[in-house]
Amino acid sequence: MSSQNKPLMKLGKHNQVSKALAAIQQPSLPTKKLQMNIPEELHKKFKLTCLTQEIDMTGVVIELIKNWLDEQNKDVI
């Protein structure tokens, strides 16, 4: 097939469009980088699971931290 006959775009499934639009609409907050060391196998499983479920790793960690903080605050109040 010559370069003149190649399609300009390929048809495909766009799984992340709604997530991308939602992210654009959310106000961006100041962020800090969190760096930590975890076992290699745990990281591999976490990354693979997030990839398989099309979930952002950062979003999962943020939710886990929020849930943990909520639990800690229950004991304080």
C-alpha positions as CSV (number, residue, x, y, z in Angstrom):
1,M,0.0,0.0,0.0
2,S,1.5,3.3,-1.0
3,S,1.7,6.3,1.4
4,Q,-1.0,8.0,-0.6
5,N,-3.5,5.2,0.1
6,K,-2.9,4.9,3.9
7,P,-5.7,6.0,6.1
8,L,-5.0,9.2,8.1
9,M,-6.6,7.7,11.2
10,K,-7.5,4.3,12.3
11,L,-10.9,3.5,13.8
12,G,-10.7,2.3,17.4
13,K,-12.4,2.2,20.7
14,H,-11.8,5.3,22.9
15,N,-12.1,3.9,26.5
16,Q,-10.7,6.9,28.3
17,V,-12.6,9.8,26.7
18,S,-15.1,10.3,29.6
19,K,-12.3,10.1,32.2
20,A,-10.2,12.6,30.3
21,L,-13.1,15.0,30.0
22,A,-13.8,14.7,33.7
23,A,-10.2,15.3,34.6
24,I,-10.2,18.5,32.4
25,Q,-13.3,19.8,34.1
26,Q,-11.9,19.3,37.7
27,P,-10.1,22.3,39.1
28,S,-6.4,21.4,39.5
29,L,-5.1,21.6,43.0
30,P,-1.5,22.2,44.1
31,T,0.2,18.8,44.3
32,K,3.2,17.3,46.1
33,K,5.2,14.3,44.9
34,L,5.1,11.3,47.1
35,Q,8.0,8.9,46.6
36,M,8.4,5.6,48.5
37,N,10.0,2.2,48.3
38,I,7.7,-0.8,48.1
39,P,8.6,-4.5,47.3
40,E,9.1,-5.0,43.6
41,E,6.6,-7.8,43.3
42,L,3.9,-5.7,45.1
43,H,4.6,-2.8,42.7
44,K,4.4,-5.1,39.7
45,K,1.0,-6.6,40.8
46,F,-0.4,-3.1,41.6
47,K,0.7,-1.7,38.3
48,L,-0.7,-4.7,36.3
49,T,-4.0,-4.6,38.2
50,C,-4.4,-0.9,37.6
51,L,-3.5,-1.3,33.9
52,T,-6.0,-4.2,33.5
53,Q,-8.8,-2.3,35.1
54,E,-7.8,0.9,33.3
55,I,-7.4,2.8,36.7
56,D,-4.8,5.4,37.4
57,M,-2.3,4.3,40.1
58,T,-2.2,7.7,41.6
59,G,-6.0,7.8,42.0
60,V,-5.9,4.5,43.8
61,V,-3.2,5.7,46.2
62,I,-5.1,9.0,46.8
63,E,-8.3,7.1,47.7
64,L,-6.4,4.8,50.0
65,I,-4.8,7.7,51.8
66,K,-8.1,9.5,52.1
67,N,-9.8,6.4,53.5
68,W,-7.0,5.8,56.0
69,L,-7.2,9.5,57.2
70,D,-10.9,9.1,57.6
71,E,-10.3,6.1,59.8
72,Q,-7.7,7.9,61.8
73,N,-9.9,10.9,62.4
74,K,-12.7,8.7,63.7
75,D,-10.5,7.8,66.7
76,V,-9.7,11.5,67.3
77,I,-13.2,12.8,67.4
